[in-house]
Amino acid sequence: MDGFVHAIGGTEEHVHLAVSIPPKIAPAKFIGDVKGNSSHYVNHVIKPDFEFYWQDEYGVLSFGEKNLPAIVKYIHNQKQHHVDGTLIAAMERIDER
């Protein structure tokens, strides 16, 4: 898809990706393909006896190259941010129900 993955991280319930995608690819198309291909791989190669699926919704944030190192660092330390309570609200889905 001509994208580049800078970082992948997350917890048991969600995943963060920092990616660069070419302007010709819509973010919705990219996310749909990532979800579809990864689900197929998990369900047919890694763990055929397990039913893996993604939730329907997702969030997308845009950032510039200047902020990339901080975004990558945040994603690499995702689990610790959840433990320490040092989440950045703009980068997390925080339900206030």
Secondary structure, DSSP 8 states (H G I E B T S, - for coil): ---EEEEEEE-SS-EEEEEE--TTS-HHHHHHHHHHHHHHHIIIII-TTS-----S--------GGGHHHHHHHHHTHHHHHHHT---GGGS-----
